[in-house]
Amino acid sequence: MKKGFNKILIILMSVALIGLIIIQFYWTQKVFVSHTDEFNGRVYQALNATVEEVNKQELSQYYKRFETVHNDLKASTDKPQVMSSQLIQDSAGTTYITLTRYILERSVVPLSEEYNDSLISANLYSQEKVVRIPKDSGANMIQNLSLDTEENFKNSTYTIERLARLDAGNRPIAQRLDIKILDSIFTKQLRQRGVQSHPQLAVIKADSTATEVATSEFDLKDREYTIPVFYDNHDKPQYLLTTYFPDKQLSILGPIIPIVMLTIIFTIIIISVFSLAIYYMQLQRKISEIKTDFINNMTHEFKTPIATINIASDALKNDKIISDHDRIRYYADLIKQENKRMNAQVEMVLRMAKLERNQVDINLQEVNINDLVRKSVSTMRFIVDNLNGTIFEEYEASRSLVEGDSFHLENTINNILDNARKYSKENPQIFVKTYNEEGNIIIEVRDQGIGMSKTVLKKIFDQFYREETGNVHNVKGHGLGLAYVRKIIELHKGQVYAESETGKGSAFFIKLPLK
């Protein structure tokens, strides 16, 4: 029930985490799109402001040139006036348009240096505007100047703006705009709107062909933002102001990077906490299973000697057995043997508890490993012989002295030998060998038993681990023996490892540094 609840909880937590990641991703994408739109809007605002300032600066030059005429015309707006126009062509083919307004004043001011135009204001009720049309100008210019002549002439501001467009429109763009000034104006407008990116800027023709007015690294194919900068006399775009930002993505991400980084950090923290929660849940479940398994195994291990002692105790109460000294001695030895067996189990548990708390005292002294192995083998041989088995010994180690604790080292060898016996089939065949290898002595214990899978092989040195065999306790133990072996060997600065294959037996190796 508890295991099922844990699985449901893990699934719910996983779904919640995935949902959180999706929400974070969606939110980040939405913020990026929002900042992109905001960036684009600010760029277009800066472009419009730049175009407006450029046109204003160009027009102001014409206003300064015609300031006197502009003021005169403005002052005489309410005076009696009559409008007339006349088209004249001389013998050289030069065309003149004379616009006359009859007023009370007269003055002569040049209109255009390029076309030698002039505006004549007559003191005696006449004011004339004479425009000289070059031979190669065509009829468009004449037509444009003739449209609404009366209204244009009355409105001096409109007339000057129209003349400025005509006059400036026939000049090369490089004479109208300086890229450094243009770039300075545009950059200033960007900074005022909070855009810190560095633009590449250019002025191109209406047909999207390049001009000389461009920054040094401008590439026409990369242009992204374009608006008209100058119009012709028909109010059609003549030139376009275009730009792009090589570092656009960085500029857009710049303001949201701290937020995104903070989001990522919080997400990592949440994932870490989630992972730790799952890990500790699994660990807790594993510990709970190990504890249950340990209690079951311990109970099973104690049941047999307790039952044996109970039977022997009842037998000793029997009147027939009391008179039989040999039977009394037999049952007393049996009680002592079973009690010793239980004591050994308890000692193993206590010993592991001390190892976990680093409370085991290691009494280091010179130990002959060959002699220690012989002693352990002689003890195990009696048990193996009773099972019709054999222990084969081979001592090839010419150097066998190590610095260690003989009591604990003997226990580790006994554990390995006992393991080989327990996991062997009928008539166990155990091979014990010692040899030297690169300043170490190796103790090899090999059997022809049931063997282990690779999964089991990875866990056999873990505390309390026993291969799952259901409720069949055909192999005694609590899963402490090999964990004890590893702890002791590590305290001696050595290594212990195993090789095994299911159905073909196992081999355990203890490597200890020589003295």
VEXDREN-2710 file (C-alpha; in Angstrom, 1 decimal):
% VEXDREN-2710
k/r/px/py/pz
1/MET/0.0/0.0/0.0
2/LYS/2.8/2.4/1.0
3/LYS/4.8/1.5/-2.1
4/GLY/1.8/2.2/-4.3
5/PHE/1.3/5.6/-2.6
6/ASN/4.9/6.5/-3.2
7/LYS/4.6/5.7/-6.9
8/ILE/1.5/7.9/-7.2
9/LEU/3.2/10.7/-5.3
10/ILE/6.3/10.4/-7.6
11/ILE/4.0/10.5/-10.7
12/LEU/2.2/13.6/-9.4
13/MET/5.4/15.3/-8.6
14/SER/6.8/14.5/-12.1
15/VAL/3.7/15.9/-13.8
16/ALA/3.9/19.0/-11.6
17/LEU/7.6/19.5/-12.5
18/ILE/7.0/19.0/-16.2
19/GLY/4.1/21.4/-16.1
20/LEU/6.3/24.0/-14.3
21/ILE/9.0/23.6/-17.0
22/ILE/6.4/24.0/-19.8
23/ILE/5.0/27.1/-18.1
24/GLN/8.5/28.6/-17.6
25/PHE/9.3/27.9/-21.3
26/TYR/6.1/29.5/-22.4
27/TRP/6.5/32.5/-20.2
28/THR/10.1/33.0/-21.4
29/GLN/9.0/32.8/-25.0
30/LYS/6.2/35.2/-24.4
31/VAL/8.4/37.7/-22.7
32/PHE/10.9/37.4/-25.5
33/VAL/8.2/38.1/-28.1
34/SER/6.9/41.0/-26.1
35/HIS/10.4/42.5/-25.8
36/THR/11.0/42.0/-29.5
37/ASP/7.8/43.9/-30.4
38/GLU/8.8/46.6/-28.0
39/PHE/12.3/46.8/-29.5
40/ASN/10.9/47.1/-33.0
41/GLY/8.5/49.8/-32.0
42/ARG/11.3/51.8/-30.4
43/VAL/13.5/51.4/-33.5
44/TYR/10.7/52.7/-35.8
45/GLN/10.1/55.6/-33.4
46/ALA/13.8/56.5/-33.6
47/LEU/13.7/56.2/-37.4
48/ASN/10.7/58.5/-37.7
49/ALA/12.3/61.0/-35.3
50/THR/15.5/60.9/-37.3
51/VAL/13.7/61.4/-40.6
52/GLU/11.8/64.3/-39.2
53/GLU/14.9/66.0/-37.8
54/VAL/16.8/65.5/-41.1
55/ASN/14.0/67.0/-43.2
56/LYS/13.7/69.8/-40.7
57/GLN/17.4/70.6/-40.9
58/GLU/17.3/70.6/-44.7
59/LEU/14.2/72.8/-44.9
60/SER/15.6/75.2/-42.3
61/GLN/18.4/76.0/-44.8
62/TYR/15.9/77.2/-47.3
63/TYR/13.9/79.1/-44.7
64/LYS/17.0/81.0/-43.8
65/ARG/17.8/81.8/-47.4
66/PHE/14.3/83.1/-48.1
67/GLU/13.6/84.6/-44.6
68/THR/13.2/88.2/-45.9
69/VAL/10.8/87.2/-48.7
70/HIS/8.9/84.9/-46.4
71/ASN/8.4/87.7/-43.9
72/ASP/7.4/90.2/-46.7
73/LEU/4.9/87.8/-48.1
74/LYS/3.5/87.0/-44.7
75/ALA/3.2/90.8/-43.9
76/SER/1.4/91.6/-47.1
77/THR/-1.1/88.7/-47.0
78/ASP/-4.1/91.1/-46.4
79/LYS/-3.2/93.7/-49.0
80/PRO/-5.1/94.0/-52.3
81/GLN/-3.5/91.6/-54.8
82/VAL/-4.0/90.3/-58.3
83/MET/-2.4/87.0/-59.5
84/SER/-1.1/86.3/-63.1
85/SER/1.3/83.8/-64.6
86/GLN/3.2/83.8/-68.0
87/LEU/5.3/81.2/-69.8
88/ILE/8.2/82.6/-71.9
89/GLN/10.9/80.8/-73.9
90/ASP/13.9/82.7/-75.3
91/SER/15.8/82.1/-78.6
92/ALA/18.3/79.8/-76.7
93/GLY/15.5/77.5/-75.7
94/THR/15.5/78.4/-72.0
95/THR/12.0/78.5/-70.5
96/TYR/10.9/81.0/-67.9
97/ILE/7.8/81.0/-65.7
98/THR/6.8/84.4/-64.4
99/LEU/4.4/84.5/-61.5
100/THR/3.2/88.0/-60.7
101/ARG/1.2/89.2/-57.7
102/TYR/0.4/92.9/-57.7
103/ILE/1.0/94.5/-54.3
104/LEU/2.5/97.7/-52.9
105/GLU/6.1/96.6/-52.4
106/ARG/9.0/95.3/-54.5
107/SER/12.2/93.3/-53.7
108/VAL/14.5/90.9/-55.6
109/VAL/15.8/87.8/-53.8
110/PRO/17.4/84.7/-55.4
111/LEU/15.4/81.5/-55.0
112/SER/17.8/78.8/-56.0
113/GLU/21.5/79.0/-56.6
114/GLU/21.4/75.9/-58.8
115/TYR/18.7/77.1/-61.2
116/ASN/19.3/80.9/-60.9
117/ASP/15.7/81.3/-59.9
118/SER/14.6/84.6/-58.4
119/LEU/11.6/86.1/-56.7
120/ILE/10.7/89.7/-57.5
121/SER/8.5/91.7/-55.2
122/ALA/7.2/94.9/-56.8
123/ASN/6.7/98.0/-54.6
124/LEU/4.2/99.3/-57.1
125/TYR/1.5/96.6/-56.5
126/SER/3.4/93.8/-58.2
127/GLN/5.4/90.8/-56.9
128/GLU/6.9/88.4/-59.4
129/LYS/8.5/84.9/-59.2
130/VAL/10.7/84.0/-62.2
131/VAL/11.8/80.4/-62.5
132/ARG/14.4/79.5/-65.1
133/ILE/13.8/75.9/-66.5
134/PRO/17.0/74.2/-67.9
135/LYS/16.7/72.5/-71.3
136/ASP/17.0/69.0/-69.8
137/SER/14.4/69.4/-67.0
138/GLY/11.5/68.4/-69.1
139/ALA/7.8/69.4/-68.8
140/ASN/7.3/67.8/-65.3
141/MET/9.0/70.7/-63.5
142/ILE/6.9/73.2/-65.4
143/GLN/3.7/71.4/-64.7
144/ASN/4.5/71.0/-61.0
145/LEU/5.3/74.7/-60.7
146/SER/2.2/75.7/-62.6
147/LEU/-0.2/73.7/-60.4
148/ASP/-2.2/75.8/-58.0
149/THR/0.1/78.7/-58.7
150/GLU/-2.1/81.3/-57.2
151/GLU/-2.5/79.4/-53.9
152/ASN/1.2/78.4/-53.8
153/PHE/2.3/82.0/-54.3
154/LYS/0.0/83.3/-51.6
155/ASN/1.2/80.7/-49.1
156/SER/4.9/81.5/-48.9
157/THR/5.7/78.6/-46.5
158/TYR/4.2/76.0/-48.8
159/THR/6.0/77.6/-51.8
160/ILE/9.4/77.5/-50.1
161/GLU/8.8/73.8/-49.0
162/ARG/7.9/72.9/-52.5
163/LEU/10.9/74.7/-53.9
164/ALA/13.1/73.0/-51.4
165/ARG/11.9/69.6/-52.4
166/LEU/12.4/70.4/-56.1
167/ASP/15.8/72.0/-55.6
168/ALA/17.2/69.4/-53.1
169/GLY/15.7/66.5/-55.0
170/ASN/17.9/67.2/-58.0
171/ARG/21.1/67.2/-55.9
172/PRO/23.1/63.9/-55.2
173/ILE/22.1/62.3/-51.9
174/ALA/25.7/62.4/-50.7
175/GLN/25.5/66.3/-50.8
176/ARG/22.2/66.2/-48.9
177/LEU/23.2/63.8/-46.1
178/ASP/26.4/63.0/-44.2
179/ILE/26.4/59.5/-42.8
180/LYS/28.2/60.5/-39.6
181/ILE/25.7/63.1/-38.8
182/LEU/22.8/60.8/-39.7
183/ASP/24.3/58.0/-37.6
184/SER/24.8/60.4/-34.7
185/ILE/21.1/61.6/-34.9
186/PHE/19.8/58.1/-35.1
187/THR/22.0/56.8/-32.3
188/LYS/20.9/59.6/-30.1
189/GLN/17.2/58.9/-30.8
190/LEU/17.8/55.2/-30.0
191/ARG/19.4/56.0/-26.7
192/GLN/16.6/58.4/-25.8
193/ARG/14.2/55.4/-26.2
194/GLY/16.4/53.0/-24.2
195/VAL/17.9/51.1/-27.1
196/GLN/21.6/50.4/-26.5
197/SER/22.2/48.3/-29.6
198/HIS/24.7/49.6/-32.2
199/PRO/23.0/50.0/-35.7
200/GLN/24.3/49.7/-39.2
201/LEU/22.6/52.5/-41.2
202/ALA/22.2/53.4/-44.9
203/VAL/20.1/55.6/-47.2
204/ILE/19.0/53.7/-50.3
205/LYS/17.0/54.6/-53.4
206/ALA/13.3/53.9/-53.7
207/ASP/14.1/50.9/-55.9
208/SER/16.2/49.5/-53.1
209/THR/19.5/50.1/-54.8
210/ALA/22.5/51.3/-52.7
211/THR/23.9/54.8/-52.4
212/GLU/27.1/56.2/-51.0
213/VAL/25.4/57.2/-47.8
214/ALA/26.0/54.1/-45.6
215/THR/28.0/53.0/-42.6
216/SER/31.2/51.1/-43.4
217/GLU/29.9/47.6/-42.4
218/PHE/26.4/48.0/-43.8
219/ASP/25.2/45.0/-45.8
220/LEU/22.1/45.6/-48.0
221/LYS/20.8/42.1/-47.7
222/ASP/20.6/42.3/-43.9
223/ARG/18.4/45.4/-43.8
224/GLU/15.4/44.9/-41.5
225/TYR/13.9/48.3/-40.7
226/THR/13.1/50.8/-43.6
227/ILE/11.1/54.0/-43.8
228/PRO/11.0/56.8/-46.5
229/VAL/13.3/59.7/-45.8
230/PHE/12.9/62.0/-48.8
231/TYR/9.9/62.4/-51.2
232/ASP/9.7/63.8/-54.7
233/ASN/7.3/66.5/-55.9
234/HIS/4.5/63.8/-56.3
235/ASP/4.8/62.8/-52.7
236/LYS/6.3/59.5/-53.6
237/PRO/9.3/58.1/-51.7
238/GLN/12.6/59.1/-53.4
239/TYR/15.0/57.7/-50.8
240/LEU/14.6/55.3/-47.9
241/LEU/16.4/55.2/-44.6
242/THR/17.2/51.6/-43.6
243/THR/19.0/49.9/-40.7
244/TYR/19.6/46.7/-38.9
245/PHE/21.2/45.6/-35.7
246/PRO/23.9/42.9/-35.6
247/ASP/23.5/42.6/-31.9
248/LYS/19.7/42.7/-31.9
249/GLN/19.2/39.4/-30.0
250/LEU/21.6/40.5/-27.3
251/SER/19.8/43.8/-27.0
252/ILE/16.4/42.2/-26.7
253/LEU/17.6/39.6/-24.3
254/GLY/19.6/42.0/-22.2
255/PRO/16.8/43.3/-20.0
256/ILE/15.3/39.8/-19.6
257/ILE/18.5/37.9/-19.0
258/PRO/18.5/38.5/-15.2
259/ILE/14.8/37.4/-15.1
260/VAL/15.5/34.4/-17.2
261/MET/18.6/33.5/-15.2
262/LEU/16.7/33.8/-12.0
263/THR/13.9/31.7/-13.4
264/ILE/16.4/29.1/-14.5
265/ILE/18.1/29.1/-11.1
266/PHE/14.7/28.6/-9.4
267/THR/13.8/25.9/-11.8
268/ILE/17.2/24.1/-11.1
269/ILE/16.5/24.5/-7.4
270/ILE/13.0/23.0/-7.8
271/ILE/14.4/20.2/-9.9
272/SER/17.1/19.5/-7.4
273/VAL/14.7/19.5/-4.5
274/PHE/12.3/17.3/-6.5
275/SER/15.2/14.9/-7.3
276/LEU/16.4/14.9/-3.7
277/ALA/12.8/14.2/-2.5
278/ILE/12.5/11.3/-4.9
279/TYR/16.0/10.1/-3.9
280/TYR/15.3/10.2/-0.2
281/MET/11.8/8.6/-0.8
282/GLN/13.5/5.8/-2.6
283/LEU/16.2/5.6/0.0
284/GLN/13.7/5.6/2.8
285/ARG/11.8/2.9/1.0
286/LYS/15.0/0.9/0.5
287/ILE/16.0/1.3/4.1
288/SER/12.5/0.2/5.2
289/GLU/12.7/-2.9/3.0
290/ILE/16.3/-3.6/4.3
291/LYS/15.1/-3.2/7.9
292/THR/12.2/-5.5/7.3
293/ASP/14.4/-8.0/5.5
294/PHE/17.0/-7.8/8.2
295/ILE/14.4/-8.4/10.9
296/ASN/13.0/-11.3/9.0
297/ASN/16.4/-12.9/8.4
298/MET/17.5/-12.3/12.0
299/THR/14.3/-13.8/13.3
300/HIS/14.8/-16.8/11.0
301/GLU/18.4/-17.2/12.0
302/PHE/17.5/-17.1/15.7
303/LYS/14.5/-19.4/15.4
304/THR/16.6/-22.5/14.7
305/PRO/19.1/-22.2/17.6
306/ILE/16.3/-21.1/20.0
307/ALA/14.2/-24.1/18.9
308/THR/17.2/-26.4/19.3
309/ILE/18.0/-24.9/22.8
310/ASN/14.3/-25.3/23.8
311/ILE/14.3/-28.9/22.7
312/ALA/17.6/-29.6/24.5
313/SER/16.3/-27.9/27.6
314/ASP/13.1/-30.0/27.6
315/ALA/15.1/-33.2/27.1
316/LEU/17.3/-32.4/30.1
317/LYS/14.2/-32.4/32.2
318/ASN/13.4/-35.9/31.2
319/ASP/14.0/-38.4/34.0
320/LYS/15.4/-41.0/31.6
321/ILE/18.0/-38.5/30.2
322/ILE/19.0/-37.2/33.7
323/SER/20.4/-40.6/34.5
324/ASP/22.3/-40.8/31.2
325/HIS/25.5/-38.7/31.6
326/ASP/26.5/-39.0/27.9
327/ARG/23.1/-37.7/26.8
328/ILE/23.3/-34.8/29.3
329/ARG/26.8/-33.9/27.9
330/TYR/25.5/-34.1/24.3
331/TYR/22.5/-31.8/25.0
332/ALA/24.7/-29.4/27.0
333/ASP/27.2/-29.2/24.1
334/LEU/24.3/-28.6/21.7
335/ILE/23.0/-25.8/23.9
336/LYS/26.5/-24.2/24.1
337/GLN/27.0/-24.6/20.3
338/GLU/23.6/-23.0/19.4
339/ASN/24.2/-20.2/22.0
340/LYS/27.6/-19.6/20.5
341/ARG/26.0/-19.4/17.1
342/MET/23.5/-16.8/18.2
343/ASN/26.3/-14.9/20.0
344/ALA/28.2/-14.8/16.7
345/GLN/25.2/-13.4/14.9
346/VAL/24.8/-10.7/17.6
347/GLU/28.6/-9.9/17.5
348/MET/28.4/-9.4/13.7
349/VAL/25.6/-6.9/14.1
350/LEU/27.4/-5.1/16.9
351/ARG/30.7/-5.1/14.9
352/MET/29.0/-3.6/11.9
353/ALA/27.4/-0.9/14.1
354/LYS/30.9/0.0/15.5
355/LEU/32.3/0.1/12.0
356/GLU/29.6/2.5/10.9
357/ARG/30.5/4.8/13.8
358/ASN/34.2/4.3/13.2
359/GLN/34.6/2.9/16.7
360/VAL/36.5/-0.3/15.7
361/ASP/40.0/-0.3/17.0
362/ILE/42.5/-1.7/14.4
363/ASN/45.5/-3.1/16.2
364/LEU/48.2/-2.9/13.4
365/GLN/51.0/-5.4/13.6
366/GLU/53.0/-7.6/11.3
367/VAL/50.8/-10.4/9.9
368/ASN/51.8/-13.3/7.6
369/ILE/48.9/-13.6/5.2
370/ASN/49.9/-17.1/4.1
371/ASP/49.7/-18.4/7.6
372/LEU/46.5/-16.6/8.3
373/VAL/44.9/-18.1/5.2
374/ARG/46.1/-21.6/6.2
375/LYS/44.5/-21.2/9.6
376/SER/41.2/-20.1/8.1
377/VAL/41.2/-22.9/5.6
378/SER/41.9/-25.5/8.3
379/THR/38.9/-24.3/10.2
380/MET/36.6/-24.4/7.1
381/ARG/38.0/-27.7/5.9
382/PHE/36.2/-29.6/8.6
383/ILE/32.8/-28.2/7.5
384/VAL/33.6/-28.7/3.8
385/ASP/34.7/-32.3/4.4
386/ASN/31.4/-33.1/6.1
387/LEU/29.7/-31.9/2.9
388/ASN/31.9/-34.3/0.8
389/GLY/33.6/-31.2/-0.6
390/THR/37.3/-30.3/-1.1
391/ILE/39.4/-27.2/-0.6
392/PHE/42.4/-26.7/-2.9
393/GLU/45.2/-24.6/-1.6
394/GLU/48.0/-22.9/-3.6
395/TYR/50.4/-20.4/-1.9
396/GLU/52.4/-18.7/-4.6
397/ALA/53.1/-15.5/-2.7
398/SER/56.8/-15.3/-1.9
399/ARG/56.2/-12.1/0.1
400/SER/53.3/-12.3/2.5
401/LEU/53.9/-9.9/5.4
402/VAL/51.5/-7.0/5.8
403/GLU/50.7/-4.5/8.5
404/GLY/47.3/-5.3/9.8
405/ASP/45.0/-6.6/12.5
406/SER/45.2/-10.4/12.5
407/PHE/41.8/-10.8/14.2
408/HIS/39.8/-8.8/11.7
409/LEU/41.8/-10.0/8.7
410/GLU/41.1/-13.6/9.8
411/ASN/37.4/-12.8/10.1
412/THR/37.3/-11.4/6.5
413/ILE/39.0/-14.5/5.1
414/ASN/36.6/-16.7/7.1
415/ASN/33.6/-14.7/5.7
416/ILE/34.8/-15.2/2.1
417/LEU/35.4/-18.9/2.6
418/ASP/32.0/-19.3/4.3
419/ASN/30.4/-17.4/1.4
420/ALA/32.0/-19.8/-1.1
421/ARG/30.7/-22.8/0.9
422/LYS/27.1/-21.4/1.3
423/TYR/26.6/-20.6/-2.3
424/SER/28.1/-23.9/-3.6
425/LYS/26.1/-26.8/-4.7
426/GLU/26.5/-30.3/-3.3
427/ASN/30.1/-31.4/-2.8
428/PRO/31.6/-27.9/-2.8
429/GLN/34.8/-27.3/-4.6
430/ILE/36.7/-24.3/-3.3
431/PHE/40.1/-23.1/-4.6
432/VAL/42.3/-20.8/-2.4
433/LYS/45.3/-19.1/-3.8
434/THR/47.8/-16.4/-2.8
435/TYR/50.2/-14.5/-5.0
436/ASN/52.1/-11.3/-5.4
437/GLU/51.2/-8.5/-7.8
438/GLU/52.9/-5.0/-8.0
439/GLY/53.8/-4.6/-4.3
440/ASN/50.6/-6.3/-3.1
441/ILE/49.5/-9.7/-2.0
442/ILE/46.3/-11.1/-3.5
443/ILE/44.1/-13.6/-1.8
444/GLU/41.9/-15.4/-4.3
445/VAL/38.9/-17.6/-3.3
446/ARG/37.1/-19.3/-6.2
447/ASP/34.1/-21.6/-6.1
448/GLN/32.0/-23.6/-8.6
449/GLY/28.7/-22.6/-7.0
450/ILE/25.5/-20.9/-8.3
451/GLY/27.3/-17.7/-9.3
452/MET/25.7/-14.2/-9.5
453/SER/24.3/-11.9/-12.1
454/LYS/26.0/-8.6/-13.0
455/THR/23.2/-6.7/-11.1
456/VAL/23.7/-8.7/-7.9
457/LEU/27.5/-8.4/-8.3
458/LYS/27.3/-4.6/-8.1
459/LYS/25.5/-4.8/-4.7
460/ILE/27.0/-7.7/-2.8
461/PHE/29.2/-5.5/-0.7
462/ASP/26.3/-3.2/0.3
463/GLN/25.2/-3.5/3.9
464/PHE/22.2/-5.8/4.5
465/TYR/22.0/-6.8/0.8
466/ARG/21.0/-10.3/0.1
467/GLU/19.9/-11.7/-3.3
468/GLU/16.1/-11.9/-3.3
469/THR/14.8/-15.5/-3.2
470/GLY/11.3/-14.8/-2.0
471/ASN/10.6/-16.5/1.3
472/VAL/13.0/-19.4/0.7
473/HIS/15.8/-19.1/3.2
474/ASN/18.1/-21.7/1.7
475/VAL/21.1/-19.5/2.4
476/LYS/21.6/-18.2/5.9
477/GLY/22.8/-14.7/6.8
478/HIS/21.9/-11.1/7.2
479/GLY/23.8/-9.5/4.4
480/LEU/26.5/-8.2/6.8
481/GLY/29.4/-10.5/6.0
482/LEU/30.6/-9.0/2.8
483/ALA/29.9/-5.4/4.0
484/TYR/32.1/-6.2/7.0
485/VAL/34.8/-7.5/4.7
486/ARG/34.8/-4.4/2.6
487/LYS/35.0/-2.1/5.6
488/ILE/37.9/-4.0/7.2
489/ILE/39.9/-4.2/3.9
490/GLU/39.4/-0.5/3.3
491/LEU/40.7/0.2/6.8
492/HIS/43.8/-1.7/5.8
493/LYS/44.1/0.5/2.6
494/GLY/43.3/-2.5/0.4
495/GLN/40.7/-3.5/-2.1
496/VAL/38.2/-6.3/-2.4
497/TYR/36.3/-7.2/-5.5
498/ALA/34.5/-10.1/-7.1
499/GLU/34.0/-11.8/-10.5
500/SER/31.0/-14.1/-11.2
501/GLU/28.8/-15.6/-13.8
502/THR/25.4/-17.1/-13.1
503/GLY/25.7/-20.9/-12.9
504/LYS/29.5/-20.9/-13.2
505/GLY/30.6/-19.9/-9.7
506/SER/32.3/-16.8/-8.2
507/ALA/35.8/-15.6/-7.4
508/PHE/36.6/-13.1/-4.6
509/PHE/39.9/-11.2/-4.5
510/ILE/41.4/-9.4/-1.5
511/LYS/44.3/-7.1/-2.3
512/LEU/46.5/-5.9/0.5
513/PRO/49.6/-3.7/0.4
514/LEU/52.8/-5.5/1.5
515/LYS/54.8/-4.2/4.4
END
